[in-house]
């Protein structure tokens, strides 16, 4: 199948099916389109469909969605799909991050599944720090107030300014029950919360530790996440948030880091991972020209 046919006949129908499932609040249908253990699947497991509502920007409640770009990369194993929700009241030829969404798909058991959703364009991949910086500028330009329009909510979700309730049973043990609300209270964004839970679950899967004092493990994971998110914080400060002494915290940090092989920013856990589209040099990326957009009614 050619890249152009893959884009229009396979990839775009999957993305629009996910949009439809989100609009219809059909979590079973939505989950079938997500790759297991992907960021998107874990986001839904943690927060429910409201996470997709924000990331896919169905919350904008606009009538049409338009495909703008599809790029197949990494030896054909990854597809980046960009679409927009056209704002009929403020039409523009440029793609604004407030209107755009990028959906990443990879194969799973001979099917394409969604692995990641970023509420911005491919060219302006939104990370937690970028979202917080944008929010700060927007609030400053709005006389110190958070805008009340719905377009700001995806930005606030990624930046940690919107705190969604966790799904029942999303926090499986005492460590997660301390860790996730604690990180959320300290302003970590949605991607960092997913990654923090992933670090702990990966460690439990490998080491099968005796938990004992849960606060020690929660503090260790939060500190590791502060490193992955490039948040400047001291080990002692994190320990204070959980009421644990530094002398007991340091061995837990070292143990998790060594067990999982974490060395610097790790693609498995860093919420700063952006889009790095490396295409096959022998082929032209399959790209849908914005002048001939495929438009679908939502």
C-alpha positions as CSV (number, residue, x, y, z in Angstrom):
1,X,0.0,0.0,0.0
2,X,1.4,3.4,-0.9
3,X,2.0,6.0,1.8
4,X,-0.7,8.2,0.4
5,X,-3.3,5.4,0.4
6,X,-2.2,4.4,3.9
7,X,-2.8,7.9,5.1
8,X,-6.3,8.3,3.7
9,X,-7.6,4.7,3.8
10,X,-6.2,3.4,7.0
11,X,-4.7,6.0,9.3
12,X,-7.2,8.8,9.1
13,X,-10.2,6.5,9.6
14,X,-8.6,5.2,12.8
15,X,-8.1,8.7,14.1
16,X,-11.6,9.8,13.2
17,X,-13.0,6.6,14.8
18,X,-11.1,7.6,18.0
19,X,-12.6,11.1,17.8
20,X,-16.1,9.6,17.4
21,X,-15.7,7.1,20.3
22,X,-14.6,10.1,22.5
23,X,-17.6,12.2,21.4
24,X,-19.9,9.3,22.1
25,X,-18.2,8.6,25.5
26,X,-17.6,5.0,24.3
27,X,-14.5,4.0,26.4
28,X,-14.6,0.4,25.2
29,X,-14.4,1.5,21.5
30,X,-11.8,4.1,22.3
31,X,-9.5,1.6,24.1
32,X,-9.6,-0.8,21.2
33,X,-7.9,1.9,19.1
34,X,-5.1,2.5,21.6
35,X,-1.9,0.5,21.7
36,X,-1.6,-1.3,25.1
37,X,0.9,0.3,27.5
38,X,1.2,3.3,25.4
39,X,1.1,6.8,26.8
40,X,-2.4,7.3,25.4
41,X,-3.7,4.0,26.9
42,X,-2.2,4.8,30.2
43,X,-3.7,8.3,30.1
44,X,-7.2,6.9,29.7
45,X,-6.5,4.3,32.4
46,X,-5.5,7.1,34.8
47,X,-8.1,9.7,34.0
48,X,-10.8,8.2,31.8
49,X,-12.1,9.6,28.5
50,X,-11.9,13.2,29.7
51,X,-8.2,12.9,28.9
52,X,-9.0,12.1,25.3
53,X,-11.6,14.9,25.2
54,X,-8.8,17.3,26.1
55,X,-6.0,15.9,24.1
56,X,-8.0,15.3,20.9
57,X,-9.7,18.7,21.5
58,X,-13.2,17.4,21.0
59,X,-13.9,19.7,24.0
60,X,-13.8,22.6,21.5
61,X,-17.2,21.4,20.3
62,X,-16.6,22.4,16.6
63,X,-18.4,20.8,13.7
64,X,-15.6,19.7,11.4
65,X,-12.2,18.2,11.7
66,X,-9.6,18.5,8.9
67,X,-6.6,16.4,8.1
68,X,-3.5,18.5,7.4
69,X,-0.5,16.2,7.4
70,X,0.4,12.6,7.6
71,X,4.1,11.6,7.8
72,X,5.4,8.0,7.9
73,X,8.7,7.7,9.6
74,X,11.2,5.4,11.3
75,X,11.4,2.9,8.5
76,X,7.6,3.0,8.2
77,X,7.0,1.9,11.7
78,X,5.6,5.2,13.0
79,X,2.9,7.5,11.5
80,X,2.5,11.1,12.7
81,X,-1.0,12.5,11.9
82,X,-1.8,16.2,12.2
83,X,-5.3,17.6,12.0
84,X,-7.1,20.8,13.0
85,X,-10.5,21.8,14.2
86,X,-11.2,24.8,11.9
87,X,-12.4,27.9,13.7
88,X,-15.0,29.2,11.3
89,X,-15.2,32.5,13.3
90,X,-11.5,33.2,12.9
91,X,-10.3,31.6,9.6
92,X,-6.6,31.6,8.9
93,X,-4.3,29.9,6.4
94,X,-1.8,29.1,9.2
95,X,-2.1,26.2,11.7
96,X,-2.6,27.5,15.2
97,X,-1.6,25.3,18.1
98,X,-4.9,26.1,19.7
99,X,-6.7,24.3,16.8
100,X,-4.2,21.5,16.0
101,X,-3.6,18.0,17.3
102,X,-0.9,15.5,16.5
103,X,-1.7,11.8,16.8
104,X,1.1,9.1,16.7
105,X,0.3,5.6,15.6
106,X,2.4,2.4,15.6
107,X,1.7,-1.2,14.6
108,X,0.3,-3.7,17.1
109,X,-0.6,-7.2,16.1
110,X,-0.9,-6.3,12.4
111,X,-3.0,-3.3,13.1
112,X,-2.2,0.4,13.5
113,X,-2.9,1.7,17.0
114,X,-2.7,5.1,18.6
115,X,0.3,5.5,21.0
116,X,0.5,9.2,21.7
117,X,-1.7,12.3,21.3
118,X,-0.3,15.8,21.6
119,X,-2.7,18.8,21.6
120,X,-0.6,20.9,19.2
121,X,0.9,20.7,15.7
122,X,3.9,18.6,14.7
123,X,6.0,21.8,14.5
124,X,5.0,22.9,18.0
125,X,5.1,19.7,20.1
126,X,3.8,20.6,23.5
127,X,5.7,19.5,26.6
128,X,4.9,20.3,30.2
129,X,7.4,23.2,30.5
130,X,6.4,24.6,27.1
131,X,2.7,24.5,28.2
132,X,3.5,26.2,31.5
133,X,5.5,29.0,29.7
134,X,2.6,29.5,27.2
135,X,0.1,29.6,30.0
136,X,2.2,32.2,31.9
137,X,2.4,34.4,28.9
138,X,-1.3,34.1,28.1
139,X,-2.3,34.9,31.7
140,X,0.0,37.8,31.8
141,X,-1.6,39.2,28.6
142,X,-5.0,38.6,30.1
143,X,-4.5,40.9,33.1
144,X,-3.3,38.1,35.3
145,X,-6.4,35.9,34.8
146,X,-6.8,32.4,33.3
147,X,-8.9,32.6,30.1
148,X,-12.3,31.0,30.4
149,X,-12.5,29.7,26.8
150,X,-12.3,25.9,26.3
151,X,-9.2,26.2,24.0
152,X,-7.0,26.8,27.0
153,X,-8.0,23.6,28.8
154,X,-5.7,21.2,26.8
155,X,-2.8,23.5,27.4
156,X,-3.6,23.6,31.1
157,X,-3.9,19.8,31.2
158,X,-0.5,19.3,29.8
159,X,1.0,22.1,31.9
160,X,-0.5,20.9,35.2
161,X,-2.9,23.7,35.8
162,X,-5.9,21.4,35.4
163,X,-6.2,18.7,38.0
164,X,-8.5,15.9,36.9
165,X,-9.8,13.3,39.3
166,X,-8.2,9.9,39.0
167,X,-10.3,6.9,37.9
168,X,-11.5,4.5,40.5
169,X,-8.8,1.7,40.8
170,X,-6.3,3.7,38.7
171,X,-4.0,3.9,41.7
172,X,-3.2,0.3,42.6
173,X,-1.3,0.5,45.8
174,X,-0.3,2.8,48.6
175,X,2.7,4.1,46.8
176,X,0.6,5.3,43.8
177,X,-2.0,6.7,46.2
178,X,0.7,8.9,47.7
179,X,2.7,9.6,44.6
180,X,0.1,10.7,42.0
181,X,-1.9,13.1,44.1
182,X,1.4,14.5,45.5
183,X,2.8,15.2,42.1
184,X,-0.4,16.6,40.9
185,X,-0.6,19.0,43.9
186,X,2.9,20.2,43.1
187,X,2.0,21.1,39.5
188,X,3.2,18.2,37.5
189,X,1.4,17.9,34.1
190,X,-0.5,15.0,32.8
191,X,2.4,13.4,30.9
192,X,4.6,13.5,34.0
193,X,1.9,11.8,36.1
194,X,1.6,9.0,33.6
195,X,5.4,8.6,33.5
196,X,5.7,8.6,37.3
197,X,3.2,5.8,37.6
198,X,5.0,3.9,34.8
199,X,8.4,4.2,36.6
200,X,6.9,2.7,39.8
201,X,5.0,-0.1,38.0
202,X,8.1,-1.0,35.9
203,X,10.1,-1.2,39.0
204,X,7.6,-3.3,40.8
205,X,7.4,-5.6,37.8
206,X,11.2,-6.1,37.8
207,X,12.1,-6.0,41.5
208,X,8.9,-7.2,43.3
209,X,10.0,-5.2,46.3
210,X,8.6,-5.4,49.8
211,X,7.0,-2.0,50.1
212,X,7.2,-1.3,53.8
213,X,7.1,2.5,54.2
214,X,5.2,3.6,51.0
215,X,6.2,7.2,51.4
216,X,9.9,6.4,50.9
217,X,9.1,4.8,47.5
218,X,6.8,7.6,46.5
219,X,9.4,10.2,47.3
220,X,12.0,8.3,45.4
221,X,9.8,8.1,42.3
222,X,8.9,11.8,42.4
223,X,12.5,12.8,42.6
224,X,13.4,10.7,39.6
225,X,10.5,12.3,37.8
226,X,11.7,15.7,38.7
227,X,15.0,14.8,36.9
228,X,13.1,13.4,33.9
229,X,11.0,16.6,33.7
230,X,14.1,18.8,34.4
231,X,12.4,20.3,37.4
232,X,15.0,21.9,39.7
233,X,14.3,20.4,43.1
234,X,16.4,19.0,46.0
235,X,16.2,15.5,47.2
236,X,15.8,16.8,50.7
237,X,12.8,18.9,49.7
238,X,11.0,16.0,48.0
239,X,11.7,13.9,51.2
240,X,10.1,16.6,53.3
241,X,6.9,16.5,51.2
242,X,6.5,12.8,52.2
243,X,7.9,13.1,55.7
244,X,10.9,10.8,55.1
245,X,14.6,11.4,56.0
246,X,17.1,12.0,53.2
247,X,19.4,9.2,54.6
248,X,16.6,6.7,53.9
249,X,15.5,8.2,50.6
250,X,18.8,8.2,48.8
251,X,19.1,4.3,48.7
252,X,15.6,4.0,47.2
253,X,16.4,6.5,44.5
254,X,19.6,4.7,43.6
255,X,17.9,1.3,43.7
256,X,15.1,2.3,41.2
257,X,17.6,4.1,38.9
258,X,19.9,1.1,38.8
259,X,17.1,-1.5,38.4
260,X,15.5,0.3,35.5
261,X,18.7,1.5,33.9
262,X,17.8,5.1,34.0
263,X,20.7,7.3,32.9
264,X,19.9,10.8,32.0
265,X,16.6,11.7,30.1
266,X,15.0,8.4,29.3
267,X,12.6,8.0,26.4
268,X,10.5,5.6,28.4
269,X,9.8,8.1,31.2
270,X,10.7,11.7,30.2
271,X,7.6,13.9,29.6
272,X,10.0,16.1,27.6
273,X,10.2,13.7,24.7
274,X,9.1,15.6,21.7
275,X,8.5,14.7,18.1
276,X,11.6,13.7,16.2
277,X,10.5,12.8,12.7
278,X,13.2,10.8,11.0
279,X,11.9,9.8,7.6
280,X,13.3,7.1,5.2
281,X,15.8,9.0,3.1
282,X,14.8,6.9,0.0
283,X,11.2,8.1,0.1
284,X,9.3,11.3,0.3
285,X,7.1,11.5,3.4
286,X,3.4,11.0,2.8
287,X,2.1,14.5,3.4
288,X,-1.5,15.8,2.9
289,X,-1.3,19.2,1.4
290,X,-3.2,21.7,3.6
291,X,-4.7,23.3,0.5
292,X,-6.6,20.1,-0.2
293,X,-7.6,19.0,3.3
294,X,-9.7,15.9,4.0
295,X,-12.5,17.2,6.1
296,X,-14.8,15.2,8.3
297,X,-17.9,16.2,10.2
298,X,-17.6,15.5,13.9
